[in-house]
Amino acid sequence: MDVNRVRDWIDAADTVTVLTGAGVSTESGIPDYRGPNGAWTKDPDSAKYVDIDYYVRDPAIRRRAWIRRREHEAWTVEPNPAHHALVTLEARGKLTKLITQNIDGLHQKAGQTPTNVLEIHGNIFGVECLGCDATTTMRATLDRVAAGEDDPACLSCGGILKSSTIFFGQQLKTDVLYAAAESAQSCDLFLSVGTSLTVHPAAGLVDIALQSGARLVICNAEPTPYDHRADAVLTDPIGQTLPAILNN
């Protein structure tokens, strides 16, 4: 019943803003972080690889981080039906912005227009220097790792390199957050997919949408702090749910 009702709301909406989290990509083979089988649930120490304080002061963590980047599933996995359904939403002319907490690039790989995707946590395919802000590609840097540099330094200044993702302890990019907030404020319907809605400021986008009068639909296997404020909560597998409500 909820699926039919949400489909009607999508059809009636002029503008839909989408927020996606790790749950969108689990069916592609990328594990989430906080779920029952999440990377941080199974190995809490793995969160240190994305903590800026640990990363800067411990070369051993950086060396292990480069190995993990080389082995990251994002290099080989493919978009799943949920990603493709969101491309359909854009093709229907209803999507304002797709705001994602994911770093895997699967939305763009599925065919989402890159300028319509706001990656609030960055992505894994770039590298930046903490010393001089120089940037390069992850592939070029991993080639250096493969050639024997276990903790490659910036070629411009010798500084510490990291992936172009936002670590714990770093500020999110203001322009991306502003665009995300603007999209949440202007939509008729806010669709939250595959995210626990426990991490701010991303979760705060839900508050912005609700305060502006948008409907809230949550698609997530586990409960979220916003379920009691949602117009509908869908807990079936996301790869089934999104095509059912968006492919019309």
Secondary structure, DSSP 8 states (H G I E B T S, - for coil): -HHHHHHHHHHH-S-EEEEE-GGGTGGGT---SSSTT-HHHH-GGGGGGGBHHHHHH-HHHHHHHHHHHHT-GGGT----HHHHHHHHHHHTT-EEEEEE---S-HHHHHT--GGGEEETTEEEEEEEETTT--EEEHHHHHHHHHTT-SS-B-TTT--BEEEEE--BTS---HHHHHHHHHHHHH-SEEEEES--S-STTTTHHHHHHHHTT-EEEEE-SS--TTGGG-SEEE-S-HHHHHHHHH--
